[in-house]
Amino acid sequence: MEEEKYCKYCGAANPTSTSFCTKCGKTFFSASASPLPPPSATKEKKSPIWLRILEISAGLIIVILGVAAFYPGVDWGWQTFIAFLATALIILETTYIIRIFAKDISGRRRLNLILSVLATLIAVLVIALSFYGFYLSLIYLLALGLLFAGIASAARGTVGGKIVGIFGIFVAIIVSIFPKIVGLLAIFIGLVALIFPDVIYYPENVAALITLSLMIFGLEPIISGIMGRWI
C-alpha cells in the first residue's frame, strides 16, 4: 500500500508521489511534503463513560439541591439550607478535581486544581461551622468559595467554563460588597424572583443568588457529560 501525505490546507490524504492536492489543488512544497497526522488525530478524545456518568450525576444532584433549598412551602432552617449549598459546592468541585486527574495535571489545570481544592475546603468548613450558628457569616464564606470556584471555571478557558465562571465571580463579588441591594439584582435576573417571589428580602436574597449561581454551575458538568468533553 502506497504511503500517504496530508495536505496542510485541507487535510486530505494524497499519494506521496503527487505534487498537487487531489482535493483542493494546492501545491505540495518540499517543506510540507513530509507526512502529517490526519486532522482527526488532533481532536480531543471523549471522556471515559464512568467520568461522563459522574459529571451528569453530580450536575443533577447540584440542581436538585438548589431546587430543594428554596422549594416553596418548605422551611428547612438555616443550618440545613446552608448544608445544602455547601454540599452542592463540594460535589461540584470534587467532580472538577476528579476530572482534572482523569485528564492530566498540566499548565492552567494546576491552577484549576488549587482553586477547586480551596473551594472544597471552604465548603467543608462551612458545614462544620454551621452547627455553631453565625449563619449569615457562613453565607459570605460560601460566597468566597463560589469566587474560587468561579475563577477555577473561567481559567479552564472553555466557553462553558468562562460563562459559569464569570457569573459565579460576579455573584460572589456582588454578594460580598453590596449585600443589601442583592434583592434588586435577584429581581433583575428574574429566575429566583419569578419562581420564588417571596425570596426578595435580605439576607434570603443573598442566599438566593448563591443558590442560583450553583444551579447554573451544575448545568456545566451535565452538558459536559452528555457531550463527552469539557464545554
C-alpha positions in Angstrom: 0.0 0.0 0.0 1.4 3.4 -1.0 2.3 5.8 1.7 0.2 8.9 2.1 0.8 12.5 2.9 -1.7 15.0 4.1 -2.5 18.4 2.7 -1.7 21.2 5.2 -4.5 23.3 3.7 -7.5 20.9 3.7 -6.2 17.8 5.4 -7.0 15.4 2.5 -4.9 12.3 2.1 -2.7 12.1 -1.1 -0.2 9.7 -2.6 3.4 10.7 -1.7 4.2 10.9 -5.4 1.8 13.7 -6.3 2.8 17.3 -6.4 -0.7 18.7 -6.0 -3.5 18.0 -3.6 -6.2 15.9 -5.3 -8.9 17.7 -3.3 -8.1 21.4 -3.1 -5.4 21.6 -5.8 -2.8 23.3 -3.6 0.8 22.7 -4.5 2.9 20.5 -2.2 6.2 22.3 -1.4 9.2 20.4 -0.1 8.7 21.8 3.4 5.2 20.3 3.6 6.0 17.1 1.8 6.6 15.1 4.9 3.6 13.1 6.1 1.4 14.9 8.6 -1.1 13.2 11.0 -4.7 13.2 9.9 -6.8 16.1 11.3 -8.9 13.7 13.3 -5.8 12.6 15.3 -5.6 16.1 16.9 -9.2 16.1 18.1 -9.8 15.8 21.8 -10.7 12.3 22.9 -14.1 11.9 24.6 -14.2 11.4 28.3 -14.5 7.8 29.5 -18.0 6.6 30.2 -17.5 6.5 34.0 -16.4 10.2 34.0 -19.4 11.2 31.9 -21.8 9.4 34.2 -20.2 11.0 37.2 -20.5 14.5 35.6 -24.1 14.1 34.7 -25.0 12.7 38.1 -23.1 15.4 40.0 -24.8 18.1 37.9 -28.2 16.7 38.5 -27.6 16.4 42.3 -26.5 20.1 42.4 -29.5 21.3 40.5 -31.8 19.2 42.8 -30.2 20.5 45.9 -30.7 24.1 44.6 -34.4 23.5 43.9 -34.8 21.7 47.3 -33.2 24.6 49.2 -35.9 27.0 48.0 -38.7 24.6 47.5 -42.0 26.6 48.0 -43.7 26.0 51.4 -40.7 24.2 52.9 -38.7 25.8 55.7 -35.5 23.8 56.1 -34.0 26.2 58.7 -30.7 28.0 58.1 -28.5 25.1 59.1 -30.0 22.6 56.7 -30.2 25.3 54.0 -26.5 26.2 54.3 -25.6 22.5 54.3 -27.5 22.1 51.0 -25.4 24.9 49.4 -22.1 23.7 50.9 -22.8 20.1 49.8 -23.6 21.3 46.2 -20.3 23.2 46.2 -18.3 20.2 47.4 -19.9 17.9 44.8 -19.2 20.5 42.1 -15.5 21.0 42.9 -14.9 17.3 43.7 -16.2 16.5 40.2 -13.8 19.0 38.7 -10.9 17.6 40.7 -11.6 14.1 39.6 -12.0 15.4 36.0 -8.5 17.1 36.2 -6.8 13.9 37.4 -8.7 11.9 34.7 -7.3 14.2 32.0 -3.8 15.4 33.1 -2.4 17.9 35.5 -0.5 20.4 33.3 -0.4 24.1 32.6 -3.5 26.0 33.8 -5.1 22.8 35.2 -2.7 23.2 38.1 -4.4 26.5 38.9 -7.8 24.8 38.5 -6.8 22.1 40.9 -5.6 24.5 43.6 -8.7 26.7 43.4 -11.1 23.7 43.4 -9.4 22.3 46.4 -9.7 25.7 48.2 -13.4 26.0 47.3 -14.0 22.4 48.6 -12.2 23.1 51.9 -14.2 26.3 52.4 -17.4 24.3 51.8 -16.4 21.6 54.3 -15.5 24.4 56.8 -19.0 25.9 56.3 -20.7 22.6 57.1 -18.6 22.2 60.2 -19.3 25.7 61.5 -23.0 25.6 60.7 -23.5 23.6 63.9 -22.4 26.7 65.9 -24.7 29.3 64.2 -23.4 32.5 62.6 -25.4 31.6 59.5 -25.1 35.0 57.8 -21.3 34.9 58.1 -21.3 31.4 56.7 -23.3 32.7 53.6 -20.4 35.1 53.0 -17.9 32.3 53.5 -19.8 30.3 50.9 -19.6 33.4 48.6 -15.8 33.2 48.9 -15.9 29.5 48.0 -18.0 30.4 45.0 -15.5 33.0 44.0 -12.7 30.4 44.0 -15.0 28.0 42.0 -15.7 30.8 39.5 -12.1 31.6 38.9 -11.3 27.9 38.5 -14.0 27.5 35.9 -13.1 30.7 34.0 -9.4 29.7 34.0 -10.2 26.5 32.1 -10.6 28.6 29.0 -13.6 26.7 27.6 -16.8 28.6 26.6 -19.0 26.9 29.2 -16.3 27.3 31.9 -16.0 31.0 31.1 -19.7 31.6 31.2 -20.5 29.9 34.5 -17.1 31.1 36.0 -17.7 34.7 35.2 -21.2 34.6 36.5 -20.0 32.9 39.7 -17.3 35.6 40.2 -19.9 38.3 39.6 -22.3 36.9 42.1 -19.6 36.3 44.7 -18.4 39.9 44.4 -21.9 41.4 44.5 -22.8 39.3 47.5 -19.7 40.4 49.3 -19.7 44.1 48.5 -23.3 45.0 48.1 -25.4 42.6 50.1 -28.3 44.8 50.9 -29.2 45.6 47.2 -29.0 42.0 46.1 -32.8 41.7 46.2 -33.0 44.2 43.3 -30.4 42.2 41.4 -32.3 38.9 42.0 -35.4 40.5 40.6 -33.4 41.8 37.6 -32.0 38.3 37.0 -35.6 37.1 37.2 -35.3 33.4 37.8 -35.3 33.3 41.6 -37.8 36.2 41.9 -40.2 34.8 39.4 -40.2 31.2 40.7 -39.9 32.1 44.4 -41.4 35.6 44.7 -41.1 35.6 48.5 -37.3 35.4 48.4 -36.6 39.1 47.8 -35.5 40.2 51.2 -32.1 40.4 52.9 -30.5 38.0 53.9 -32.5 35.5 52.0 -31.8 37.3 48.7 -28.0 36.7 49.2 -28.6 33.0 49.7 -30.9 33.0 46.7 -28.2 34.4 44.4 -25.7 31.9 45.6 -28.2 29.1 45.1 -29.0 30.3 41.6 -25.3 30.5 40.7 -24.6 27.0 42.0 -27.5 25.6 39.9 -26.1 27.3 36.8 -22.7 25.8 37.7 -24.4 22.4 37.9 -25.6 22.6 34.3 -22.0 22.7 33.0 -21.0 19.1 34.1 -24.3 17.8 32.9 -23.7 19.2 29.4 -20.0 18.2 29.5 -21.0 14.6 30.5 -23.5 14.4 27.6 -21.0 15.7 25.1 -18.1 13.7 26.5 -15.8 16.7 26.7 -15.3 20.0 28.6 -17.5 22.7 27.1 
